[in-house]
């Protein structure tokens, strides 16, 4: 019996293009004669996207459309799609045709070699310069935080084995980060070269603000890197303070005290107090996120699900 492939597509403000994306995905699988389902997750779109994907679910039996209560972000939408999917393999892709559906075959051929995770590596990226710079920095951060080799490139176009998906679904993080989770719960992984097309309609939803929020999520939710950096900084500052204190002590013994030293004292106190405030801010950020994790139930809520 053939494998079942689940294609999870988060949908956000793409009413003009998502139907064509689904048409091309269906056309690929029907031509390849592979069993498939498509899980569309509307992530609080402000346009007519829900109406479009709702009609698609009523028209085609292999499509399931889910409407989230509000906008939770791409990663929560993907997690929702994972939990709804039933396939032996789950494929994730964007809703804007920048991931050509005919390239899905390359992912499927690669994963059949007993890989847990196969990620599409774009031959040439067609994102804006801000998005490309943000992606490069996030990619570097992922390699540092999740201990991934420099040869593995992360994108949203990937295929994942069912057992890895099940492990991801059991994760109850308030702010899930799908690339990090699939890396955390997979072992045998690789890249495969795929094409990347210019966005067919509209503009990217990844603004500088969203990229910064993503960076903060990776740093504070999935690593202790900021805490270690601040600890190292605190150690360096303490060593500098000790040296300065020893210098001023020797100077006072040798030359006596002088009134002008009050200026130096004020500057040093301001500097060290600033460092203390920085350290407390970082620890406070961790504490706040821990409390939010403990009090959180789900990272998203579903308003309705439509299927035949």
Rosetta blueprint (number, residue, H / E / L):
1 X L
2 X L
3 X L
4 X E
5 X E
6 X E
7 X E
8 X E
9 X E
10 X E
11 X E
12 X L
13 X L
14 X L
15 X L
16 X L
17 X L
18 X H
19 X H
20 X H
21 X H
22 X H
23 X H
24 X H
25 X H
26 X H
27 X H
28 X H
29 X H
30 X H
31 X H
32 X H
33 X L
34 X L
35 X E
36 X E
37 X E
38 X E
39 X E
40 X E
41 X E
42 X E
43 X L
44 X L
45 X L
46 X L
47 X L
48 X L
49 X H
50 X H
51 X H
52 X H
53 X H
54 X H
55 X H
56 X H
57 X H
58 X H
59 X H
60 X L
61 X L
62 X L
63 X E
64 X E
65 X E
66 X E
67 X E
68 X E
69 X L
70 X L
71 X L
72 X L
73 X L
74 X H
75 X H
76 X H
77 X H
78 X H
79 X H
80 X H
81 X H
82 X H
83 X H
84 X H
85 X L
86 X L
87 X L
88 X L
89 X E
90 X E
91 X E
92 X E
93 X L
94 X L
95 X L
96 X L
97 X L
98 X L
99 X L
100 X L
101 X H
102 X H
103 X H
104 X H
105 X H
106 X H
107 X H
108 X H
109 X H
110 X H
111 X H
112 X L
113 X L
114 X L
115 X L
116 X L
117 X E
118 X E
119 X E
120 X E
121 X E
122 X E
123 X L
124 X L
125 X L
126 X L
127 X L
128 X L
129 X H
130 X H
131 X H
132 X H
133 X H
134 X H
135 X H
136 X H
137 X H
138 X H
139 X H
140 X H
141 X H
142 X H
143 X H
144 X H
145 X H
146 X L
147 X L
148 X L
149 X L
150 X L
151 X L
152 X L
153 X L
154 X L
155 X L
156 X L
157 X L
158 X E
159 X E
160 X E
161 X E
162 X H
163 X H
164 X H
165 X H
166 X H
167 X H
168 X H
169 X H
170 X L
171 X L
172 X L
173 X L
174 X L
175 X L
176 X L
177 X L
178 X H
179 X H
180 X H
181 X H
182 X H
183 X H
184 X H
185 X L
186 X L
187 X L
188 X L
189 X E
190 X E
191 X E
192 X E
193 X E
194 X E
195 X L
196 X L
197 X L
198 X L
199 X L
200 X L
201 X L
202 X L
203 X L
204 X L
205 X L
206 X L
207 X L
208 X H
209 X H
210 X H
211 X H
212 X H
213 X H
214 X H
215 X H
216 X H
217 X H
218 X H
219 X H
220 X H
221 X H
222 X H
223 X L
224 X L
225 X H
226 X H
227 X H
228 X H
229 X H
230 X H
231 X H
232 X H
233 X H
234 X H
235 X H
236 X H
237 X H
238 X H
239 X H
240 X H
241 X H
242 X H
243 X H
244 X H
245 X H
246 X H
247 X H
248 X H
249 X H
250 X H
251 X H
252 X H
253 X H
254 X H
255 X H
256 X L
257 X L
258 X L
259 X L
260 X L
261 X H
262 X H
263 X H
264 X H
265 X H
266 X H
267 X H
268 X H
269 X H
270 X H
271 X H
272 X H
273 X H
274 X H
275 X H
276 X H
277 X H
278 X H
279 X H
280 X H
281 X H
282 X H
283 X H
284 X H
285 X H
286 X H
287 X H
288 X H
289 X H
290 X H
291 X H
292 X H
293 X H
294 X H
295 X H
296 X L
297 X L
298 X L
299 X L
300 X L
301 X L
302 X E
303 X E
304 X E
305 X E
306 X E
307 X L
308 X L
